[in-house]
Amino acid sequence: MSVLTRSRAAKVMGGIALVGASALVLAGCTTSSSPEGQETEEPAGFDFPVNCDEAEPASYTPEYNSTSEGPAEDLEFTIGTALPVTGNLAFLGPPEIAGTEFAAAEVNEADKGVSINLVQGDSGDTDNKAYETEIPRLLNEDATAIVGAASSGVSLQFIDQVIAAGAIQFSPANTSAAFTGYEDDGLFWRTAPSDVLQGQVLGNLIAGDGNETLGMIVLNDSYGTGLACFTKTAFEEAGGEVVSAALYNTGDTNFSAQVADVLAADPDAIALITFEEVKTIIPELVGADFPSDKMYLVDGNLSNFGEEFEPGTLTGAKGTYPAVDPESIATFRDDLQSFWTGEGNAELNDFTYAPESYDAVILLALAALEAGSAEGADVSAHLQSVSGGVEGGTKCTTYAECADIIVAGDVADYDGISGAITFNDVGDPTEATIGIFEFGEDNNNTFVSLG
């Protein structure tokens, strides 16, 4: 029986910015004139409503011990999902759920050592709290891994429960830096990069567009406040000034006060770090004659709005989210659409986090195959290996191809639909890019470039 031991040392989150220099500083941005290490003074009369020191991740070093022996030959792996069927991120549910279903179908069709029993569940949000009943149900159905949630704030509501059960929590969309140093016994993983990266791209994008002052409307949870802090830092380091910021809470339905507070500072641009509440906020900004091409959206709300707004409402608005060039995954999108509609579902309107959801299931299956076990600790101890996080792996891009490598006794290095991934010692992807998108007259967004 083989024994695998792994020490996972947490990294200072700023290091993740090194995963792609092009994702950090956009051409044309100026550098800060402030001495290094000196805090930027806030505008007179304005106190940023978030303590950004708290957005920085803690340091944590779990020890991993796996005594399972692989590769698996006939292993059933029950994976649950806690993705948003309801709540303020429900628009992300269909592409994410479709991604998990498509991946499970491909693993099962390959018939190479692992079969997946996929049990779907609803994460809801922190207002309706669907997770309070769904997570116990999934664990009671013997799920040893749970894919989800989409919302960082929701994941933080049940992560301890999943860890206590010895199961893996694997999010395709959690971007809060809080997870990097979370005391998770090494059981939390994600295919989405930390918001340290998205914040840098967004802040530099806004400054690079010539904006000197910035206002923010921010969801008051770990995702919203963290991304706001990292965006603020990048914008100020590029020479800009954050002049207003207003928070709101999940479940709020009226945002007039926040809009008024931010507009009162007369910012050049406004960053909308929200979930689907943006559907209410945008019309208020437009009604106040704030220009659409000075609005900036993020992964929590970047959607194709189409006829939900009057034509031209969002013309020129921009947004960011973790993504690869859509052209590089055109075949995957077509295949996913065909699979999903072939199962009797409505067409997908967008594919946000579908690749990351698909990759999460494939990586879990490959790690279980290599471990010869579906137990949470055993699978976790092999996730870094199958992602290419150790030397000597052979590149592969499908479950079947990677499984053949593992069954032959070699190390597989899975490069996914969402990118090369390559987990570091704390379960974060070290290779990731942020997509920049722009809205047209039809209120739908198209890919512009990678930040």
N, C-alpha and C positions, 0 to 999 in steps of 0.2 A: 504493500500500500504506500502510495506516495504521499508526501507531506509538503504542502505549499504554505510558506509564511511570507507575509508582505507587510512592511511598515509604510504607512501612508502619511507622509509629512505634509502639513498644510503649507501652502505658499502665500506670500503676501500678494493680495489680489492684483496689485498693480502689475505684477508680472504677466498676467494673462494678456495685457496689452501688447506683449511682444509676439503674439501668435501671428500677426500679419501687420507689418509696418504700414502698409497701405490702408489698413483699417483704422489707423489711429489719427493721422494728421492729413487733412485734405489740402491740396495745393492752394496757395493764395491766402492762407490764414497767417496772421501775424502772431508773433510770440509775445508773451506777457512782459511788460517792462518792470514788474515787481521783482525785487530781489528774491532769489530762491529761498523757499521756506517761509517767506513772509506772507501772512494772511492778507487777502484783499479786503479793503475796507468796504462795508456796505454803504449804499447811498444814504444820505441823511434822512432820518425818519422811517427807514425800512429795515426791518429785522427779518432775515430769511427764516421761515417758520419751521425749519428742520435742523436738527443737530447732525451735521454731516459726518462728524466723527463716529457716530453710531452706525453709519452706512458701511464703514470699513469692516471686513470680515475678521473674525477671531482666528487664532491658531489652534489646531487640533491634530493630534497624531494617534490614530487608532492602530492597533495591531491586528493583523489578519492571520488566521490559521485555518487551513482547509485540509481535511484528511481524506477527502473523497478521491476516487481514482477513475479517470476517464480514458478514452472517450466513452460516452454513453452509447448503448446499443438499442434500447427500447424504453426510453424515458418519457413519461408524461409530465408536462410542466404546466401547472395552472397559473395563468397570469390574469390578474384583474385589471380593470381600468377605472380611474376616477377622473373622467374628463367632463367638460362642461355641457351637459345636456340642457341644464337650466342655469339661470343666473346671468350676471353681467358680462360673461365671456362666452355665452351660448353660441355666438356666431362662429367661434373656433371649434365647437364640438364636431360638426360633420367632417371637416378635413382631418382632424386628429383621429377620430374614431375610424374613419375610412382607412387611414394609414395603418392603424393597428390590425384591422381586419384583413387587409391586403397582405401584410407581412405574415400573419398567422397562417393564412391560406397557402402562401408560398412555402413556408416551413413544412407544413403538413403534406403538401403535394410532393415535396422533395423526398420525404420518407427516409431521412438520413439521421437516425439515432434519437431524434427528439420530436415529439408531437405536442402541439400547444392546445390546451383547453383554455380558450379566451372567454372571460366572464366580464361583460361590460357593466359599468356602474356610472353614476352621476356624481360629480364633485359638487355641483351647485356653486354657491358663493358664500361669503361670510355673512350675508343677510338671510338667505333661506336655509343655510346650513345642511344641505342635502348630505354632505359627507358624514354627518353624525350617525346616520343609519347605514349609509352605503359602505363605509370602510369596515365596520364590524361584519356586515354581510359578506363582503369579499373575503375577509380573513376566515370567516366561518366556512366558506366554500373551499378552504385550503389553498388560497392563492398565496404563493411564496414570493411573488413580485407584483407590484401594483404600478401601472403606468399612469402618471398624473401627479398632481393636478396641473392644469394650465396656469392657474393663478398662483404666484408665489405666496401671497397672503393666505390662500386656502391651504396650500401644502403645509404651511407652518402650523395650521390648526390640527393636522392629524399625523405629522411626521413622527412624533414621539410614540404614537400608538402603533404605527407600522414597525418602527424600530424595536419596540418592546416585544412584538410578535416574531422578531427575527426575520422579517421579510424585507425585501428590497423595495425602495420607492424610487422610481425612475421617471423623471419628468422630461417631456419633450419640449417644454416651454417655460419652465421656471428660470428666470434670469436674475433674480435678486442675488446680490453678493453675499447675503446672509448665509447661504447654504455652503459656501466654500469652507468656512471654519466651523460648521455646525457639528455638534457632538453626536454623530450619526452612526457610530460603530462601523463606519465605512459602508453603510447600506443605502446612502442617497447618491444617485447618479443623474446626469442630465446630458442631453444632446444639444441643448441651447446654451450659448455662451453667456457669461455673466454680463450684467449691465454696465460694468466698468467699460467694456468695449463699446456697447451701443451708446453710452453717454458720451464717450469721446468722439464717436462719429457724428452724433447729433449736434453736439456743441460746436464742433468744427464746421459742420454743414451750415448751421445758422450764421456763424460768423463769416464763413466763406461767401455767403450770399450778400454780404455787405451790411448786415444788421449790427448796430452798435449797442442797442439795449434790448433786453429780453424780459418778457413776463411769462409766468407759468401758471397753469391750472393743473393741480396734482391730486391724484388719488392718495388718500392718507393710509397707505399700507406699506409693507416692506419693499414691494416692487416700485410703487410710485415715488416714494420719498427717496429711495436709493437711486433710481434712475435720474430723478431731479437733481440730486447732489452731484452725480458724475457728469451730468450735462452742464450744470452750473460751473463746475471746476474747469471743464474743457473750454466753455465759452469765455470764461474770464481769462484763462491762460492764453486764449487767442486774441485778447485785447478788448473783449466786450464787457458789459455790465448788466447784471441781473437786477432789475429795478422793482419787480413785484412778483409775488407768488402767493397763490391762494389754495388752500387744501379743502377737500370735501371727503365724505365718508361713504363707504359702500351702503347702498340703500337710499341715499339722498336722491331726490327727484327735481329739486329746484336749485339752479346754479346762478341765479341772478346776482346774488351778493358777490360770488367769486368773480364773475365776469366784470362787474362794476369795479371791484377792487383792483383788478389787474389793468383794466382800461384806464383807470384814473392816473396811472403812472405813465401813460402814453408811450408804451414800449414800441420799438420798431417791429418786433416779432413776438409771437406767443407760441410757446411749446405746450401742447395738450397731452399731458401724461396721464391718460385716463383709460377706462375700458369703454363699454358701449354707451356710457353717459355722454360721450362726445356727440351723439345724435341730437341731444338737447342743447349742448353747449354751442355747437357750430352755428345754428340758426340765430342764437342770441348775439354772437359776435358779428355775424353778417348784418343783422338788424341794426347794430351799432356802427355800421359802415367800416368795420375793420376789414382790411383787404385779405382776400383768401390766399393770395400768394405769400402772405406773411404768417400763415399758420403752419405749424409743424406737428405731425402726428407720430405715433410710435407703434411698436408691435402690438400693444394692448388694444389698439383701436383702428389699425390700418386695415381697411376693408374696402371692397367695391360698393359704394353707396347707391350708384345708379339713380333710379327714379325716386329714391327716398327724399332727395332734395330737388329743388328747382334746377334746371340745367344751368351750369356755370357757377353753381354755389361754391364749388371747391377748386375752380380753375387755378392752377399754379401752386396749390398747396403741396407740401412735400411730407414724406414720412420715412421712417427707418424700421427695419426689423431684421433679425438674423435670417440670412438667405444666401443662396447661391444664384448665379445668373440663370434666370428662368429658361433660357434656351438650352442650358446644359441638362435640364431635367424635363424637357418637353415630352420625351417618350414615357417617362414615369408618370407624368400628369395624365397623359392620354390613357395609359394602362390602368391607372387608378380610377379615372372617370368611368372607363368601361366596366371595370370590376364592380364599382360601387353602384352604378345604375343597373348592372346585371343582377345585383342582389335585390332589386326592387326599390332602391332609394332614389330620391330626387337628385338632379345634377348638382355637383359641387359648384358654388359660386366663386370660391377662391380656394387656395391650397395652403394657406398659412399654417405652418407647423405640421403639415402632413408628412413631409420628408423626415422630420425629426421623430415623429411618432412611429413611422415605419421602421426607421433605424433602431429605435429603442427596442422594439420587439425582436428584430433580427439579432442585435447584439446580446440580448438576454438569452436567446436560443443558442447562439454560438458558445456563450460562456457556460451554459448548462451542459452542452455537448462536451466541451473540453473538460469540465469538472466531473462529468459522470454523475451529476447530482442536480436536483432542483431546489435544494435547501438554500435559503437566502445567503448565508455566509459563504457557502461553497461557490455559488454563482458569482457573488461579488468579488471573490478572490481571483476570478479569471476574466472579469470584464476589461480590465486594463490590457491584458495580454491580447485578447481577440480584437481590440481596437487599434493595435499597432503601438501600444504604449511601452512595449519591450522590444529590444533589438532582435533581429533575425527572423522576423515574420515574413510570410509570403503574401503579397498583395492579392486581394480578391474582392469582388463586388456583389456577389449574391450569396444567399445562405447555402445553396447547393455547392457552389464552387468552394466556399470557405470550409464547409463541412467535410468535403473530400480531403482537404489539406489536413484537417484535424484528425480525421479517422486514419490517415496515413502516418500519424505520429509527429507531424510537423506543426509549426505555429502559424495560424492564419492572422493576417492583418486586414481587417475589413475596412474598406473605404465605402462610405455610405452614400445615399442619395443626397443627404444634407451636407456632405463634405467628407474630408478624411477623418474627422473627429479626433482620434488619438487622445485618449484620456490621460490626464496627468495623475499624480499620486492622490489627489483628493476628489477624483471623479468628475472633473470639469473637462470639457473638450479643449484641447490646446490649439486646434486648427479650426478657425471659424471666420466667417465674413459677415458684414452687415450690408444689406441691400438698401439702396436709396431709390425711392419711388416718387413719382409726381402725378398729380391728378389732372385730368383733362376736363373739357366742357361737359362730358357725360358723367362726371363725379366718380369715375373709376380711375384706378391708379395703374400706371405702367412703370416697368423697371427702367431706371436711368443708368445706374452704375453700382459698383461695389465700393463701399467706403473702407 
